[in-house]
Amino acid sequence: MEENTRSHGISSRLNRNIYFPEREITFDDLKFVCYMIERTARRIKQPNAYVVDHVGKDELLRNLSLADVLHSENPDDVADRWMTEYKLEEGTTDVLDIDKTLAPTPPTALQMGKVYARLIQSVQNSQENLVDSIINVYHSPICQQLDNYNCSAYYEPSYVITRAYIQGNFN
């Protein structure tokens, strides 16, 4: 039932598709955008917040509204386009540089996109639009822990991650 609800609109009048106002942005749209943030950040070795900041509010909303079309494109092409359009520069933050004895297989960009999408969905309140929720989550102090694959934060249950977000840490 929970997954079924997620594929439907993320209910709020603040989460409407800008091109088709009668259509709500869905959890799948959010998951796609979070996946592309993660995928792009990994490619350019930058924190996710860097990508979110350079994409900006208007373009995040545009990408959410176009996600049902963009998801059928090659994700590398979408990431390349983001890197060019949003003038993203190479950095030194390599989340995949991990201790293989602690984490032999890091989560995929898609898995982390789902983690972030579930967190964003769970913390968004009725007065906040989805784009603001995305920005707030990606600027949370817990992102450093979620993106540290040498620890277990990223595979904690969603309610634990949500509680950590609200508290500001996993303690």
N, C-alpha and C positions, 0 to 999 in steps of 0.2 A: 504494500500500500504506500509506504513512504516513497519508494522509487517512482511509483506511478504519479504521485503528487508532484515530485520534482520535475518530471518532464513537462508538466503543464506550466502555466504562467507563474511567475514569482509574484504573488498577489500584492498589488499596490498600484494605485493610479500613477505613482511616480515611476513605474517601471514599464512604460509603454514604448513600443517600437516607434522610432521617430519617422519612419517611412510608411508604416501601416499602423496608425494610432489605435485601431481596433484590436491589434494583436499585442499581447503581453510578451515581454522578454521571458524566455523560459530558463529553467535550470540548465538545460543542455546548451543554451546560448552562453550562459555564464561560464559553464564548464569549459566550453571551447575557448573563450577569451582568456580564462585563467591558464589553460593549457598553452596558448600562444604566448602569454607573458612569460611563463616558465621556459618554454622552448627557446624563445628569443633571448632571454637572460642567460641561459646556459651557453648559447652559441657565441654571445659577445662577452661572456664572463663578467657579467654585471649583476648586482642584486636585482631582484624582482621590482623593488620600489623604484629603481632607476628607470626601468622600462615603463612602469606605470606613470611616473612623472613626465617622461618625454612624450608618451602617447597623449596624455592630457585628458581632461574631462570630456570635451566634445568628441574627440576621436574614440575614447572608450565607449561612449554611448553609440557612436556610429558603428563601431565594430560589434557591439552587442546586438544592434539592430540588423546587421548584415550577417551575423554568425551562422544562420541557417543556410546561407549561400556559401560563405567562406569555408565552412567545414568540408565542403566537397572539393576544395582546391588542395594541391599538394602543400602540406604544412611548411615545408622548406621555402616554397615560393612566397607564402604569406609572411614568414619570418624575414625573408630577404626584403620584401616590400616594406615591412615595418622598419627594418634597419635603415633603409634609404629614406622613406617618407618622414620618419621621426628623428633622423640624424643621430642614430644610436652609435656610440663609439665603443671600441674594444676596451675591456677593463682587465682586472686581475682576479676577480672573484670567481673561482672555479669550484662550484658546489660538488662536483664529481671527484675532486681531489680528496679522497677519503682513505681511511685505514681499512684495507680489505679484510683484516682480521676482525674488525668490529662490524663492518657492513660489507659483506662480500658482493652483494648486488644492490646498488642504490635504486631508489624508486625512479620510475620513468617520469618524463615530463607530463605525460597524461595522468599518471597516478597523483602527482603533486597538484596538477590542475584540479583534480577532483577534491583533494584535501582542502585546497583554498576555496573552491566553489561551495563546498559544504559549510565551511566556516563563515564565509560571507553571507550565505543564505540564513544561517542560524543566528547571526548577530545583527542583521539588518532590522531596524525598527520601522514602524509604519510612517514615521515622520522623515525618514532619510531615504533619498533615492539610491538606486543600486550603484551608481558610479561613485557616490560619496562613500558608500560601504566598502567598495573595492579599494579605494584610496586609503581609507582608515585601516583596513585589515593589512594591506601590504606595508603600511608604516608602523605597524604594531611591533613592540619589542619581542614578541614571541616568534616573529619571522626568522630571527637569527637562529633560534632553536629548531624551528620546523625545517629550515634549510641546512641544518647541520646533520648530515646523514650518519655521523659517527655516534649519534645518540638516538634514542627511540621516539622522540617527540612526534615525528611525522607519521608514525603508524599507531599512535594512540587512538582510541575511539573518538568519534566526533564530539561527544559530550565533554570529554576530557580536554580536547583542544579548545572548545568553546569556553569552558571554565577558565582555562589558562589565559585566553584572550581577555576575558572580563577582568581577571585578577592582574594581568600584565606579566605573568610568568607561570612556569609549570610547578612551582613549589607548593 
